[in-house]
């Protein structure tokens, strides 16, 4: 094992996990190009670099760089495009409608960044920023995303900009732009695809050597802006996972499990369905009205450690500098935009930046060339009629509480090999496409396990697959309550969940694992070929995500014990098993063979209290090293007692005793 490795997203970086931020100059915010002060900018960059920032996402503001105006003749007919009254110059910049002055300023900026040792991701079409639309005067009033003239000028801009700047080594990636799907409405998925393809093709034609980043947020498996289309047309997907803005993510305190898993869960959700690498391109707590500096640092540490453990390769905070004194929009209109920086206006380095920089150094100093991919047992398949985000997040957090790992796919995508397939909170009469359903059942017949839970969904071949018969169905008047009897705990465990419907079920060949007070089955298990099918009539994934404080209070909301029940067999290959639902655990075989004799394990404490957890060690394995945290053998080597600081983790090396 050797220390340090280039980042897998951006090989130009020296660290295995990069830390960056989004940048506007401290003196001007979005007006930095029109109010260009290179001395201030250089001071900003030197300060950020000295504090550990490696990568800046930067924004050539669209109307500054392409300040085209339309001139009109009689009856409003278009006449010419100009810069104010000036005709475009007869050169490449003029033909693209691009300001030579602004390009020279950007070239100076890149030289400053290079001098300070900072790499750049360039968000090309910056037409939406912090609550304000920024559009060249000639395009005002047009449909920015669908109007042919608007798309034409955007293509001209990115083609010229990328062609001119592609020789700059400080630039490591192009970004379509900042949340461009917020610049205007599209009526169809096809319109979104055409816009993305137009810009993507232009950028890649001008520079095929750098990755193209999506820059989008609010993508879904179904709708106008999809993960699949962005994955097809760009090289790297992005999330902007703020608990403040994302539905259901602020239902628990910022330094607890729900918010600290958020960035990881959403990035894996996008990456799994979009089929491309993904990272949190901007994230944060949204300032002092949400939490203290100390809580923000704890949130960042836990989230960053979790992203690293799950194979994500870096993150960028929003943003570099506080901006409380500016008197132009959006800063004089949107109060929360003023105090989101890593640096205060007086230059004070906030604890969150110190914490991220320290953890980045700690990761780089581990005796690992890179953390190998995590072990995954399950594939979580989402169906078309669902509210996808709460289902995906509920499945992810329950898997972490139960002690296993999953990946995401959509119902129309090929089904990868797995020990466990999950169809959580199935919604609507469509179920999943018959072709995929039959492929899935074939996998189960051959020995895999299948878990199905339903909201109001329909499942083909229900009786044959589950060993149950539906006697009746009715809409529920309120919450459902059931008792779960697990294999290890002979005391009844009660779970309560909002549920759309009650199915009255008869067990023909299924075993009841949980039931309502009148004995009506809720969770069952049945053989199907060589495999096993679990059926849950309550949408516990939705209940987990949409319930208040459900993540931080797992004993009061023990949905995770259902997941623990369904994975008892498929987690047999794990070296460690844990009981604490608020501690995350990933395992990373140190070589590609299934019989790897060394496994790295990462345990993460998603609570603001220090704790010592006891984890079971698989027979034939022992602790080889503890690289972070503290761990000691207990119970004659059958257990490890692992000490975890608040909102922190441990990194362990486990070794097979017979193969040391």
LINBEL-V71585 format. One record per residue. N is the residue number from 1. RES is the residue in one letter. SS is DSSP state (A for helix, B for strand, O for the rest). PSI is psi in whole degrees, -180 to 180 (none if undefined). OMEGA is omega as a letter, one per 40 degrees, with the letter a starting at -180 (none if undefined). Layout:
n;res;ss;psi;omega
N;RES;SS;PSI;OMEGA
N;RES;SS;PSI;OMEGA
This chain:
n;res;ss;psi;omega
1;X;O;138;i
2;X;O;151;a
3;X;O;149;i
4;X;O;142;i
5;X;O;151;i
6;X;O;150;i
7;X;O;137;a
8;X;O;-20;i
9;X;O;-44;a
10;X;O;94;a
11;X;O;-18;i
12;X;O;-17;a
13;X;O;148;a
14;X;O;-15;a
15;X;O;148;a
16;X;O;-21;i
17;X;O;119;a
18;X;B;153;i
19;X;B;129;a
20;X;B;-174;i
21;X;B;168;i
22;X;B;138;a
23;X;O;128;i
24;X;O;146;a
25;X;B;144;a
26;X;O;-28;a
27;X;O;-15;a
28;X;O;-16;a
29;X;B;-132;a
30;X;O;-11;i
31;X;O;16;a
32;X;O;-29;a
33;X;O;-37;i
34;X;O;-26;i
35;X;O;65;a
36;X;O;120;i
37;X;O;90;a
38;X;A;-28;i
39;X;A;-41;i
40;X;A;-44;a
41;X;A;-45;i
42;X;A;-40;i
43;X;A;-41;i
44;X;A;-50;a
45;X;A;-40;i
46;X;A;-40;i
47;X;A;-47;a
48;X;A;-44;i
49;X;A;-40;i
50;X;A;-27;a
51;X;O;9;i
52;X;O;1;i
53;X;O;127;a
54;X;O;-35;a
55;X;B;132;i
56;X;B;137;i
57;X;B;123;a
58;X;B;162;a
59;X;B;105;i
60;X;B;102;a
61;X;B;125;a
62;X;A;-53;a
63;X;A;-21;i
64;X;A;-41;a
65;X;A;-24;i
66;X;O;71;a
67;X;O;51;a
68;X;O;142;i
69;X;B;147;i
70;X;B;137;i
71;X;B;145;a
72;X;B;156;i
73;X;O;-156;a
74;X;A;145;i
75;X;A;23;i
76;X;A;15;i
77;X;O;137;a
78;X;B;139;i
79;X;B;-68;a
80;X;B;165;i
81;X;B;138;i
82;X;B;171;i
83;X;B;96;a
84;X;O;-121;i
85;X;O;-8;a
86;X;B;135;i
87;X;O;154;i
88;X;O;141;i
89;X;O;155;i
90;X;O;62;i
91;X;O;-179;a
92;X;A;-41;i
93;X;A;-45;i
94;X;A;-42;a
95;X;A;-26;i
96;X;O;-2;a
97;X;O;29;a
98;X;O;140;i
99;X;O;122;i
100;X;A;-37;i
101;X;A;-45;a
102;X;A;-38;i
103;X;A;-39;i
104;X;A;-36;i
105;X;A;-40;i
106;X;A;-39;i
107;X;A;-39;i
108;X;A;-40;i
109;X;A;-45;a
110;X;A;-40;i
111;X;A;-40;i
112;X;A;-44;i
113;X;A;-43;i
114;X;A;-42;i
115;X;A;-33;a
116;X;A;-2;i
117;X;O;28;a
118;X;O;135;i
119;X;B;159;a
120;X;B;138;i
121;X;B;125;a
122;X;B;115;i
123;X;B;104;a
124;X;B;-54;a
125;X;B;93;i
126;X;B;83;i
127;X;O;-6;i
128;X;B;127;a
129;X;B;118;i
130;X;O;37;i
131;X;O;6;i
132;X;B;141;i
133;X;B;130;i
134;X;O;110;a
135;X;O;140;i
136;X;O;143;a
137;X;A;-35;a
138;X;A;-19;a
139;X;A;-1;i
140;X;O;135;i
141;X;O;-11;i
142;X;O;160;i
143;X;O;101;a
144;X;O;-36;a
145;X;O;-17;a
146;X;O;-22;i
147;X;O;131;a
148;X;A;-38;a
149;X;A;-39;i
150;X;A;-46;i
151;X;A;-39;i
152;X;A;-46;a
153;X;A;-34;i
154;X;A;-43;i
155;X;A;-42;i
156;X;A;-43;a
157;X;A;-53;a
158;X;A;-35;i
159;X;A;-47;a
160;X;A;-47;a
161;X;A;-49;a
162;X;A;-42;i
163;X;A;-40;a
164;X;A;-34;a
165;X;A;-4;a
166;X;O;-15;i
167;X;O;-3;a
168;X;O;117;a
169;X;O;-24;a
170;X;O;-21;i
171;X;B;120;a
172;X;B;-13;i
173;X;B;153;i
174;X;B;148;i
175;X;B;134;a
176;X;B;-38;a
177;X;B;176;a
178;X;O;107;i
179;X;O;51;a
180;X;A;-24;i
181;X;A;-2;i
182;X;A;-3;a
183;X;O;-22;a
184;X;O;168;a
185;X;O;145;i
186;X;O;146;a
187;X;O;-21;a
188;X;O;162;i
189;X;A;-34;a
190;X;A;-39;i
191;X;A;-41;i
192;X;A;-39;i
193;X;A;-44;a
194;X;A;-43;i
195;X;A;-49;a
196;X;A;-44;a
197;X;A;-38;a
198;X;A;-47;a
199;X;A;-41;a
200;X;A;-46;a
201;X;A;-40;i
202;X;A;-43;a
203;X;A;-46;a
204;X;A;-30;i
205;X;A;-39;a
206;X;A;-31;a
207;X;O;99;a
208;X;O;-2;a
209;X;O;-16;a
210;X;O;151;i
211;X;B;150;i
212;X;B;123;a
213;X;B;143;a
214;X;O;-51;a
215;X;O;3;a
216;X;O;157;i
217;X;O;177;i
218;X;O;50;i
219;X;O;155;a
220;X;B;165;i
221;X;O;-17;a
222;X;O;139;a
223;X;O;-161;a
224;X;O;-43;a
225;X;O;105;a
226;X;B;153;i
227;X;A;-38;a
228;X;A;-43;a
229;X;A;-41;i
230;X;A;-36;i
231;X;A;-34;i
232;X;A;-37;a
233;X;A;-11;i
234;X;O;173;a
235;X;O;-27;a
236;X;B;130;i
237;X;B;161;a
238;X;B;148;i
239;X;B;155;i
240;X;O;72;a
241;X;O;80;i
242;X;O;121;i
243;X;O;-30;a
244;X;O;-39;a
245;X;O;-23;a
246;X;O;131;a
247;X;O;133;i
248;X;O;-6;a
249;X;O;-10;i
250;X;O;26;i
251;X;O;-3;i
252;X;O;160;i
253;X;O;154;a
254;X;O;-27;a
255;X;O;27;i
256;X;O;-178;a
257;X;A;-41;a
258;X;A;-55;i
259;X;A;-35;a
260;X;A;-20;i
261;X;A;-13;a
262;X;A;-56;a
263;X;A;-40;i
264;X;A;-49;a
265;X;A;-45;a
266;X;A;-38;i
267;X;A;-39;i
268;X;A;-34;i
269;X;A;-50;i
270;X;A;-48;a
271;X;A;-39;a
272;X;A;-44;a
273;X;A;-34;i
274;X;A;-18;i
275;X;O;20;i
276;X;O;159;i
277;X;B;152;a
278;X;B;148;i
279;X;B;163;i
280;X;B;100;a
281;X;B;-26;i
282;X;B;136;i
283;X;B;166;i
284;X;O;-178;a
285;X;O;-10;a
286;X;O;31;i
287;X;O;-174;a
288;X;O;-11;i
289;X;O;-5;i
290;X;O;-44;a
291;X;O;168;i
292;X;O;168;i
293;X;A;-38;a
294;X;A;-41;i
295;X;A;-39;i
296;X;A;-40;i
297;X;A;-41;i
298;X;A;-43;i
299;X;A;-48;a
300;X;A;-43;a
301;X;A;-48;a
302;X;A;-44;a
303;X;A;-44;a
304;X;A;-44;i
305;X;A;-38;i
306;X;A;-42;i
307;X;A;-45;i
308;X;A;-44;a
309;X;A;-22;a
310;X;O;19;i
311;X;O;13;i
312;X;O;150;a
313;X;O;10;i
314;X;B;170;i
315;X;B;160;i
316;X;B;130;a
317;X;B;150;i
318;X;O;117;e
319;X;O;-165;a
320;X;O;-47;a
321;X;B;145;i
322;X;O;152;a
323;X;O;64;a
324;X;O;-14;a
325;X;O;-2;a
326;X;O;147;a
327;X;O;24;i
328;X;O;160;i
329;X;O;144;e
330;X;O;-1;a
331;X;O;-28;i
332;X;O;4;a
333;X;O;-26;a
334;X;O;103;a
335;X;A;-38;a
336;X;A;-11;i
337;X;A;-10;a
338;X;A;-25;a
339;X;O;48;a
340;X;O;7;a
341;X;O;162;i
342;X;O;-22;i
343;X;B;140;i
344;X;O;170;i
345;X;O;-19;i
346;X;O;1;i
347;X;O;7;i
348;X;O;132;i
349;X;B;120;a
350;X;O;153;a
351;X;A;-31;a
352;X;A;-38;i
353;X;A;-43;i
354;X;A;-40;a
355;X;A;-43;i
356;X;A;-42;i
357;X;A;-40;i
358;X;A;-45;a
359;X;A;-36;i
360;X;A;-44;i
361;X;A;-42;i
362;X;A;-43;i
363;X;A;-43;a
364;X;A;-28;a
365;X;A;-5;i
366;X;O;147;a
367;X;O;50;i
368;X;O;131;i
369;X;O;-39;i
370;X;O;151;i
371;X;O;119;a
372;X;O;163;i
373;X;O;146;i
374;X;O;153;i
375;X;O;131;i
376;X;O;140;a
377;X;O;-23;a
378;X;B;154;i
379;X;B;123;a
380;X;B;117;a
381;X;B;123;a
382;X;B;143;a
383;X;O;163;a
384;X;O;-35;a
385;X;O;9;a
386;X;O;163;i
387;X;O;95;a
388;X;A;-42;a
389;X;A;-51;a
390;X;A;-32;i
391;X;A;-47;a
392;X;A;-46;a
393;X;A;-43;i
394;X;A;-41;i
395;X;A;-42;a
396;X;A;-49;a
397;X;A;-35;i
398;X;A;-35;i
399;X;A;-39;i
400;X;A;-41;i
401;X;A;-34;a
402;X;A;-14;i
403;X;O;32;i
404;X;O;176;a
405;X;O;148;a
406;X;B;165;i
407;X;B;164;a
408;X;B;144;i
409;X;B;162;i
410;X;B;160;a
411;X;O;-27;a
412;X;O;8;a
413;X;O;155;i
414;X;O;148;a
415;X;O;115;i
416;X;O;163;i
417;X;O;140;i
418;X;O;160;i
419;X;O;-29;a
420;X;B;132;i
421;X;B;139;a
422;X;B;129;i
423;X;B;86;a
424;X;B;140;i
425;X;B;53;a
426;X;B;135;a
427;X;O;138;i
428;X;O;166;a
429;X;O;-12;a
430;X;O;-26;a
431;X;O;-133;i
432;X;O;158;a
433;X;O;139;a
434;X;A;-39;a
435;X;A;-45;i
436;X;A;-37;i
437;X;A;-44;a
438;X;A;-37;i
439;X;A;-40;a
440;X;A;-45;i
441;X;A;-33;i
442;X;A;-40;i
443;X;A;-40;a
444;X;A;-42;i
445;X;A;-30;a
446;X;O;-3;i
447;X;O;-6;i
448;X;O;166;i
449;X;B;151;i
450;X;B;129;i
451;X;B;129;i
452;X;B;127;i
453;X;B;155;a
454;X;B;144;i
455;X;O;-80;i
456;X;O;29;a
457;X;O;167;i
458;X;O;136;a
459;X;O;122;i
460;X;O;146;i
461;X;O;37;a
462;X;A;-51;a
463;X;A;-43;a
464;X;A;-40;a
465;X;A;-41;a
466;X;A;-17;a
467;X;O;21;a
468;X;B;156;i
469;X;B;134;i
470;X;B;117;i
471;X;B;-33;a
472;X;B;163;a
473;X;B;135;i
474;X;B;154;i
475;X;B;134;a
476;X;O;150;i
477;X;O;-20;a
478;X;O;-153;a
479;X;O;157;i
480;X;B;144;i
481;X;B;134;i
482;X;B;160;i
483;X;B;134;a
484;X;B;130;i
485;X;O;111;a
486;X;O;170;a
487;X;O;-31;a
488;X;O;-28;a
489;X;O;117;a
490;X;O;1;i
491;X;O;145;i
492;X;O;135;i
493;X;B;123;a
494;X;B;132;i
495;X;B;140;i
496;X;B;132;a
497;X;B;144;i
498;X;O;135;a
499;X;O;135;a
500;X;O;-40;a
501;X;B;154;i
502;X;B;124;i
503;X;B;123;i
504;X;B;118;a
505;X;B;146;i
506;X;B;130;i
507;X;B;115;i
508;X;O;-43;i
509;X;O;19;a
510;X;O;150;i
511;X;B;133;a
512;X;B;125;i
513;X;B;-18;i
514;X;B;147;a
515;X;B;157;i
516;X;O;173;a
517;X;O;-31;a
518;X;O;7;i
519;X;O;-2;i
520;X;O;125;a
521;X;B;143;i
522;X;B;-44;i
523;X;B;127;a
524;X;B;165;i
525;X;B;137;i
526;X;B;148;i
527;X;B;145;i
528;X;B;105;a
529;X;O;-131;i
530;X;O;-4;a
531;X;B;-169;a
532;X;B;139;i
533;X;B;126;i
534;X;B;135;i
535;X;B;131;i
536;X;B;120;a
537;X;O;3;i
538;X;O;137;a
539;X;O;74;a
540;X;A;-23;i
541;X;A;-45;i
542;X;A;-40;i
543;X;A;-39;a
544;X;A;-47;a
545;X;A;-41;a
546;X;A;-5;i
547;X;O;148;i
548;X;O;131;i
549;X;O;20;a
550;X;O;-32;a
551;X;O;-41;a
552;X;O;-8;i
553;X;O;67;a
554;X;O;-27;i
555;X;O;-30;i
556;X;O;-19;a
557;X;O;72;a
558;X;O;44;i
559;X;O;-31;a
560;X;A;-23;i
561;X;A;-24;i
562;X;A;-46;i
563;X;A;-39;i
564;X;A;-35;i
565;X;A;-39;a
566;X;A;-11;a
567;X;O;12;a
568;X;O;-40;a
569;X;O;-38;a
570;X;O;-14;i
571;X;O;13;a
572;X;O;-24;i
573;X;O;-8;a
574;X;O;145;i
575;X;O;-38;a
576;X;B;147;i
577;X;B;144;a
578;X;B;161;a
579;X;O;-27;a
580;X;O;116;a
581;X;O;-15;a
582;X;O;8;i
583;X;B;122;i
584;X;B;152;a
585;X;B;125;i
586;X;B;148;i
587;X;B;143;a
588;X;B;95;i
589;X;B;135;a
590;X;O;-11;i
591;X;O;174;a
592;X;O;-16;a
593;X;O;146;a
594;X;O;-28;a
595;X;O;33;a
596;X;O;134;a
597;X;O;-4;i
598;X;B;137;a
599;X;B;128;i
600;X;B;144;i
601;X;B;138;i
602;X;B;121;i
603;X;B;134;a
604;X;B;129;i
605;X;B;107;a
606;X;O;38;i
607;X;O;158;i
608;X;O;17;i
609;X;O;137;i
610;X;O;148;i
611;X;B;158;i
612;X;B;125;a
613;X;B;145;i
614;X;B;125;i
615;X;B;143;i
616;X;B;139;i
617;X;B;130;i
618;X;O;140;i
619;X;O;137;a
620;X;O;5;i
621;X;B;156;i
622;X;B;165;i
623;X;B;124;i
624;X;B;-37;a
625;X;B;155;i
626;X;B;111;a
627;X;B;-16;i
628;X;B;145;a
629;X;O;-163;i
630;X;B;141;i
631;X;B;137;i
632;X;B;148;i
633;X;B;148;i
634;X;B;162;i
635;X;A;39;i
636;X;A;25;i
637;X;A;-5;i
638;X;O;-16;a
639;X;B;164;i
640;X;B;138;i
641;X;B;113;a
642;X;B;121;i
643;X;B;127;a
644;X;B;124;i
645;X;O;164;i
646;X;O;132;i
647;X;O;43;a
648;X;O;-177;a
649;X;B;179;i
650;X;B;146;i
651;X;B;120;a
652;X;B;155;i
653;X;B;122;i
654;X;B;141;a
655;X;B;140;i
656;X;B;128;a
657;X;A;-36;a
658;X;A;-10;a
659;X;A;25;a
660;X;O;none;none
